[in-house]
Amino acid sequence: MKRAEMIMAGTQQLPLPFIHEAGDSDGGALPITIIHYQPYPFRAAAFHEHGIALPAAIAHSVPKRQAEYFFGRLAARAALARLDLAGGQIGTGPSRQPLWPAGVAGSISHAGGYAAAVALPARHHEAIGIDIEAVVGADMREALLNTAIGGPELAVLLQLNNANTLEFLVTVVFSAKESFFKAAFPTVGYYFDFSAVTLIAFDQARRTLTFRIDQALSPRLHAGARFCVYYDLLDAHTVITHCGWRGWV
């Protein structure tokens, strides 16, 4: 993947987006638009300078949160431009979900100084979700094991024979569940617990995780259905996952 270059635009120096080619179930590549940025210093004036709408809730937030939102929307704008949809705004829904233009399935994520977005034609892709996470430390590992990852899932991880730390593996599973949530939310329409899906396989060679849906979320996302999530590394300390489908799960 091509790393970001820097450009001067107005009075704010901005990194250029680059494309991360992520694997998918068809053996092809999913183009994820990524911006690697420095959260500090950040000026709220960048929203006006670059034509990105600034919601009131973000305007009253700390600069770090403003930077996350700004660069996430900047990445989303670049992703839409790949579909020849330039200049559109990606709003924010009542559950803080991105509001994409009609005919587009998309997702946004940001963490660890990265912002990422993907936009796909909805006629070919029913759902897509992406997530970025910095690899957690020991304290957060325990918190995730208590809230997001069940005992049977931990058993799957402990059976793996490799040099990856448990912190890394837990981060990947947590990120994978976040990606599934983002993909499923437009169909499901409500927040559901991490326990709604269970990890049943972790293939490190293919960088895929297989989950089983244990709670009926919608007619399409029914109990017993299985789905895959793909993962990769943006750097040694940052994980990116994606999950999507074109038809019935």
BELRAVEN-V700953 format. One record per residue. N is the residue number from 0. PHI is phi in whole degrees, -180 to 180 (NA if undefined). PSI is psi in degrees with one decimal (999 if undefined). D_LAST is the distance of its C-alpha to the last C-alpha in whole Angstrom. Layout:
n=(N	N)
phi=(PHI	PHI)
psi=(PSI	PSI)
d_last=(D_LAST	D_LAST)
This chain:
n=(0	1	2	3	4	5	6	7	8	9	10	11	12	13	14	15	16	17	18	19	20	21	22	23	24	25	26	27	28	29	30	31	32	33	34	35	36	37	38	39	40	41	42	43	44	45	46	47	48	49	50	51	52	53	54	55	56	57	58	59	60	61	62	63	64	65	66	67	68	69	70	71	72	73	74	75	76	77	78	79	80	81	82	83	84	85	86	87	88	89	90	91	92	93	94	95	96	97	98	99	100	101	102	103	104	105	106	107	108	109	110	111	112	113	114	115	116	117	118	119	120	121	122	123	124	125	126	127	128	129	130	131	132	133	134	135	136	137	138	139	140	141	142	143	144	145	146	147	148	149	150	151	152	153	154	155	156	157	158	159	160	161	162	163	164	165	166	167	168	169	170	171	172	173	174	175	176	177	178	179	180	181	182	183	184	185	186	187	188	189	190	191	192	193	194	195	196	197	198	199	200	201	202	203	204	205	206	207	208	209	210	211	212	213	214	215	216	217	218	219	220	221	222	223	224	225	226	227	228	229	230	231	232	233	234	235	236	237	238	239	240	241	242	243	244	245	246	247	248)
phi=(NA	-87	-76	-71	-104	-113	-130	-101	-136	63	-107	-112	-80	-120	-79	-79	-71	-130	-106	-98	-89	-95	-69	-139	-67	-91	79	-94	-132	-95	-81	-104	-83	-130	-122	-99	-131	-101	-69	-126	-79	-132	-111	-62	-62	-60	-59	-67	-62	-115	68	-109	-62	-112	-63	-59	-63	-75	-60	-95	-93	-74	-55	-61	-68	-61	-63	-58	-66	-61	-72	-63	-71	-66	-64	-64	-61	-66	-65	-66	-62	-67	-100	62	-117	-94	84	-77	-94	-104	-76	-128	-82	-65	-101	68	-81	-65	-106	-88	-60	-57	86	-123	-105	-148	-158	-132	-149	-157	-176	60	81	-116	-124	-138	-151	-137	-135	-133	-65	-65	-69	-110	-131	-71	-152	-152	-142	-128	-151	-117	-141	-76	-59	-78	-92	-63	-65	-69	-56	-66	-63	-69	-66	-89	-123	-119	-130	-83	-57	-61	-70	-61	-61	-60	-67	-71	-81	-73	-112	-159	-90	-69	-75	-64	-59	-64	-63	-63	-61	-62	-65	-61	-62	-61	-66	-64	-62	-63	-59	-65	-68	-83	-57	-59	-87	-77	83	-151	-76	-130	-75	-60	-72	-67	-131	-129	-68	-122	-157	-135	-102	-75	-65	-93	55	-129	-121	-111	-123	-114	-82	-104	-132	-63	-100	-166	-55	-82	-98	-94	-59	97	-69	-121	-149	-113	-125	-107	-131	-155	-116	-86	-156	-63	-122	-135	-103	-128	-127	-148	-146	-167	-154	-101	-152	-69	-72)
psi=(148.0	126.0	161.1	144.7	173.0	142.8	156.5	124.4	116.1	-130.8	6.0	122.4	123.1	142.6	146.5	144.7	154.3	166.0	125.2	119.1	102.2	142.6	154.8	179.7	-19.6	4.1	6.6	-154.8	133.0	117.7	109.1	124.0	127.3	140.2	125.3	113.5	163.9	121.2	-20.9	141.9	152.2	136.3	127.7	-21.0	-18.6	-31.1	-49.7	-42.3	-30.1	13.9	33.5	125.6	139.6	101.1	152.9	-39.9	-36.4	-36.5	-31.2	6.7	174.6	158.6	-35.5	-43.9	-38.2	-42.5	-42.8	-47.6	-44.7	-51.4	-28.6	-45.1	-31.9	-41.8	-39.6	-38.7	-43.2	-37.3	-40.2	-34.6	-27.9	-19.2	12.5	33.9	81.4	147.0	-3.8	151.0	141.0	104.9	-172.0	126.6	178.4	-22.8	20.4	17.0	145.6	141.7	104.7	157.1	155.8	138.6	6.9	133.6	126.2	171.9	150.9	144.9	158.9	138.9	151.6	29.9	10.2	141.7	138.5	150.2	150.4	139.4	127.4	151.0	124.5	-21.4	-19.2	-23.1	112.2	-36.1	148.5	140.8	137.4	156.2	140.3	136.8	137.4	138.5	129.7	162.5	-174.3	-41.2	-46.7	-31.4	-47.2	-37.4	-41.8	-35.8	-25.1	-17.7	-33.0	-17.8	120.5	171.7	-47.7	-33.8	-40.6	-37.7	-38.9	-43.0	-39.9	-18.6	-12.7	137.9	91.9	-178.8	-3.8	141.6	159.7	-33.6	-42.9	-47.9	-42.3	-40.3	-43.7	-44.3	-44.7	-46.2	-40.3	-41.7	-36.1	-41.6	-42.4	-42.3	-45.2	-38.6	-37.9	-26.5	-43.2	-28.6	-42.6	-47.0	7.9	161.9	136.8	158.8	159.7	-27.6	-5.1	-22.1	150.4	131.3	129.2	-13.4	145.1	105.2	103.0	-28.2	-43.5	-4.8	50.5	149.6	138.1	132.0	155.3	135.0	122.3	-6.0	129.7	114.4	-32.0	168.8	-34.4	-36.5	74.2	157.6	135.1	-17.9	152.7	150.6	161.1	148.4	139.9	144.9	159.5	177.2	133.7	-32.7	-174.4	-16.5	8.9	124.5	143.5	135.5	158.0	150.2	134.5	170.7	155.9	-20.2	-140.1	138.5	999)
d_last=(30	33	34	35	39	41	42	44	43	46	47	44	43	39	37	35	32	30	27	25	23	20	18	15	13	15	18	19	20	18	22	22	25	27	31	33	35	38	38	41	43	41	43	41	43	41	38	41	42	39	38	35	35	36	35	37	36	35	39	40	38	39	40	37	34	36	35	32	31	33	32	28	29	31	28	26	29	29	25	26	29	27	25	29	28	31	33	30	30	27	28	27	25	27	24	25	22	23	23	22	24	22	20	19	16	18	19	22	23	27	28	31	33	30	28	25	23	20	20	18	18	16	16	14	12	10	11	13	14	17	20	23	25	29	29	30	34	34	35	31	30	31	30	27	27	28	26	22	22	23	25	23	21	25	25	23	24	28	27	27	30	30	33	30	31	29	29	27	25	25	24	21	19	20	20	16	16	17	15	12	14	15	12	11	14	15	12	14	17	19	19	18	19	18	18	15	13	15	16	16	17	19	20	22	23	20	20	16	15	12	11	11	10	13	14	12	12	11	10	6	7	8	11	10	6	7	7	10	12	15	19	22	26	28	31	32	31	28	24	22	18	15	11	9	7	8	6	4	0)
